[in-house]
Amino acid sequence: MQHFRARIAAAFAGPLARRRQTQDQALARFERAVAAAPADRQAPALRAAVRAAAASVGEAEAPSLLRCLPETVEERALAALVTRFAAGNDPGFRKLIAEADAARERSDWGRAAAAYTAALELYPLHAGYWVQLGHMRKELRQFAGAEAAYRSARTLGAEPGEVEPHLAFVCRETGAEPGDRPRATGRLPLDTPPIEPEARGLWETMLDSPCDDTTAATLMRLSPKRRLVAHLLDNPRFAPRNRGLLALIAEGGEG
């Protein structure tokens, strides 16, 4: 039986290793193409690089590769641009957007919001659909959630006319100030403004508790992420929930 299992494992290991190697090679070629993209033709060069990457791994493997491409780009503005091109070539994403758009046309705001949310889980840097999710939440009178979505869209470079009037409206409902457009203060990840999944993720990781819409909206007003993290470190719930981590840090400092 063990010999049989070993043969089965070996039979699967070869194709899996080859697929992994193909994807790794495609990612490496894509990263080189991004680095070589001329500043005056950046958008068409990135669009071509995304298509070439998807074509190089085949139709079955393309969606998983496309969803990784934005993560290979350090500069957020470029990553958002790559997101648009990758999402446009991803059948799974397009299907979710079609479902969301159809529900929106029927004024089925809840179903539309759920589909836009699912699409953004695949491509969280897609500014345009953060705007749409904000609209759906606004129709549902989920004003804090709408504020978080609009702030995400704004952070990712959505056109002011598409987001600022709506953000101002929901901020009047939540009692917040829209404030100025947040900007990166440096090149490190902590120097960039947060988007909603990052704000929620930091809260849930650092404080080990669910992040509701009101909390998410409050966190989204803190920019850059370095300021958000400092805010969470000052939260009285942080120390009791992270005693092991704090003990390790203390031991490292003593060493």
C-alpha positions as a printed Julia matrix, in Angstrom:
255×3 Matrix{Float64}:
   0.0    0.0     0.0
   2.8    2.44    0.86
   4.49   1.7    -2.47
   1.19   2.35   -4.27
   0.74   5.67   -2.45
   4.29   6.67   -3.33
   3.6    5.97   -7.0
   0.41   8.06   -6.9
   2.25  10.93   -5.17
   5.03  10.78   -7.74
   2.5   10.81  -10.59
   0.97  14.03   -9.26
   4.22  15.64   -8.15
   5.6   15.96  -11.67
   2.69  17.92  -13.19
   2.3   20.06  -10.05
   5.99  20.94  -10.07
   5.84  21.79  -13.77
   2.79  24.03  -13.26
   4.53  25.79  -10.38
   7.64  26.28  -12.48
   5.57  27.66  -15.37
   3.83  30.14  -13.07
   7.11  31.2   -11.46
   8.62  31.81  -14.89
   5.56  33.79  -15.98
   5.76  35.96  -12.83
   9.47  36.58  -13.4
   8.88  37.63  -17.01
   6.04  39.89  -15.89
   8.21  41.58  -13.27
  10.9   42.23  -15.88
   8.3   43.67  -18.25
   7.01  46.02  -15.53
  10.55  47.19  -14.76
  11.21  47.82  -18.46
   7.93  49.62  -19.19
   8.67  53.12  -20.61
   7.21  55.94  -18.53
   5.45  57.49  -21.53
   3.81  54.19  -22.57
   3.33  52.56  -19.2
  -0.35  51.64  -19.52
  -0.14  49.85  -22.89
   3.08  48.13  -21.83
   1.46  46.83  -18.63
  -1.66  45.73  -20.49
   0.47  43.74  -22.93
   2.53  42.24  -20.09
  -0.63  41.07  -18.28
  -1.99  39.42  -21.42
   1.34  37.75  -22.16
   1.55  36.4   -18.6
  -1.94  34.91  -18.79
  -1.31  33.38  -22.2
   1.95  31.78  -21.07
   0.3   29.55  -18.44
  -2.82  28.49  -20.31
  -6.52  29.1   -19.77
  -6.93  26.86  -16.71
  -4.07  28.39  -14.74
  -4.49  31.99  -15.91
  -6.97  33.19  -13.22
  -4.75  32.18  -10.29
  -1.76  33.84  -11.95
  -3.67  37.02  -12.82
  -4.78  37.41   -9.2
  -1.12  37.35   -8.09
   0.17  39.95  -10.54
  -0.77  43.11   -8.57
   1.12  41.76   -5.55
   4.37  41.73   -7.54
   4.26  45.52   -8.04
   5.51  47.63   -5.12
   4.21  51.04   -6.19
   0.51  51.17   -5.38
  -0.52  53.32   -8.35
   1.09  50.82  -10.72
  -0.39  47.89   -8.79
  -3.85  49.44   -9.17
  -3.27  49.79  -12.92
  -2.14  46.16  -13.16
  -5.26  45.22  -11.2
  -7.52  46.77  -13.81
  -5.84  44.91  -16.65
  -5.63  41.59  -14.78
  -9.25  41.74  -13.62
 -10.41  42.45  -17.16
  -8.82  39.19  -18.31
 -10.18  37.09  -15.43
 -13.42  35.23  -16.3
 -14.25  34.61  -12.63
 -14.02  38.31  -11.82
 -16.05  39.3   -14.88
 -18.78  36.83  -13.93
 -19.08  38.32  -10.43
 -19.22  41.84  -11.84
 -21.92  40.83  -14.33
 -23.95  39.38  -11.43
 -23.41  42.54   -9.38
 -24.35  44.86  -12.23
 -27.49  42.87  -12.99
 -28.55  42.98   -9.33
 -27.87  46.72   -9.22
 -30.1   47.23  -12.29
 -32.87  45.37  -10.43
 -32.28  47.6    -7.38
 -31.31  44.47   -5.44
 -28.73  46.39   -3.44
 -27.89  43.59   -1.01
 -27.14  41.02   -3.69
 -25.18  43.58   -5.7
 -23.12  44.52   -2.64
 -22.35  40.85   -1.95
 -21.18  40.26   -5.54
 -19.05  43.42   -5.64
 -17.52  42.38   -2.3
 -16.69  38.92   -3.69
 -15.1   40.51   -6.77
 -13.02  42.85   -4.62
 -11.77  39.91   -2.58
 -10.12  38.76   -5.82
  -8.8   42.21   -6.8
  -8.81  44.52   -3.75
  -6.97  47.31   -5.59
  -9.76  47.9    -8.14
 -10.81  51.48   -7.44
 -13.86  51.48   -9.71
 -15.62  48.68   -7.9
 -14.93  50.15   -4.48
 -16.97  53.08   -5.77
 -19.77  50.71   -6.82
 -19.67  48.91   -3.48
 -19.9   52.28   -1.76
 -22.99  53.1    -3.81
 -24.66  49.81   -2.87
 -23.93  50.27    0.83
 -25.23  53.83    0.62
 -28.5   52.56   -0.89
 -28.69  50.07    1.99
 -28.11  52.99    4.39
 -24.94  51.32    5.61
 -23.24  54.69    5.74
 -20.14  53.67    7.72
 -19.47  50.81    5.32
 -20.04  53.14    2.38
 -17.57  55.62    3.86
 -14.92  52.88    4.16
 -15.53  51.82    0.55
 -15.36  55.37   -0.82
 -12.19  56.05    1.15
 -10.68  52.91   -0.37
 -11.61  54.09   -3.87
 -10.14  57.52   -3.16
  -6.9   55.98   -1.86
  -6.6   53.91   -5.05
  -6.92  56.93   -7.32
 -10.6   57.02   -8.29
 -11.56  60.18  -10.16
 -12.59  62.92   -7.71
 -15.92  63.46   -9.44
 -16.76  59.77   -9.03
 -16.1   59.59   -5.32
 -15.83  62.95   -3.52
 -19.55  64.0    -3.63
 -20.61  60.56   -2.4
 -17.97  60.49    0.34
 -19.1   63.94    1.48
 -22.71  62.73    1.65
 -22.01  59.62    3.74
 -19.64  61.57    5.99
 -22.51  63.92    6.82
 -24.43  60.82    7.9
 -21.56  59.35    9.96
 -20.5   62.69   11.44
 -17.0   62.5     9.97
 -15.0   64.96    7.9
 -14.02  63.78    4.41
 -10.58  65.39    4.81
  -8.0   65.68    2.08
  -7.01  62.88   -0.26
  -4.48  60.71    1.6
  -1.03  60.31    0.11
   1.87  57.99    0.71
   4.5   59.47    3.02
   7.3   57.14    1.92
   8.08  53.96    0.02
   7.46  51.42    2.79
   4.1   49.58    3.0
   3.35  51.3     6.33
   3.76  54.66    4.58
   0.78  54.08    2.27
  -2.86  54.95    3.06
  -4.99  51.94    4.04
  -7.77  50.35    2.03
 -10.67  48.68    3.79
  -9.35  45.08    3.87
  -6.04  46.31    5.3
  -7.75  48.34    8.02
 -10.04  45.46    8.96
  -7.18  42.97    8.82
  -4.96  45.03   11.11
  -7.75  45.43   13.66
  -8.65  41.74   13.63
  -5.01  40.61   13.79
  -3.79  43.02   16.44
  -6.89  43.03   18.66
  -8.23  39.54   17.89
 -11.81  40.75   17.48
 -14.23  41.34   14.59
 -14.12  44.71   12.85
 -17.58  46.19   12.22
 -18.36  48.88    9.63
 -18.21  51.76   12.11
 -14.78  50.67   13.3
 -13.57  50.17    9.72
 -14.68  53.68    8.77
 -12.93  55.13   11.83
  -9.7   53.3    10.99
  -9.86  54.43    7.36
  -9.63  58.05    8.55
  -6.14  57.29    9.91
  -3.47  57.59    7.26
  -0.88  56.34    6.52
  -1.02  52.78    7.88
   1.81  53.64   10.26
  -0.59  55.99   12.06
  -3.3   53.33   12.08
  -0.94  50.76   13.61
   0.14  53.27   16.28
  -3.53  53.84   17.1
  -4.06  50.1    17.55
  -0.94  49.72   19.68
  -2.42  52.32   22.03
  -5.69  50.44   22.28
  -6.09  49.02   25.83
  -7.08  45.66   24.36
  -3.8   45.21   22.5
  -1.54  44.2    25.42
  -3.87  41.57   26.98
  -4.37  39.92   23.59
  -0.68  39.93   22.65
   1.16  38.94   25.83
   3.2   36.27   24.02
   4.3   38.69   21.31
   5.2   41.4    23.83
   7.2   38.88   25.87
   9.19  37.9    22.76
   9.87  41.55   21.97
  10.99  42.14   25.55
  13.32  39.13   25.39
  14.79  40.39   22.13
  15.4   43.79   23.67
  17.18  42.25   26.64
  19.4   40.23   24.29
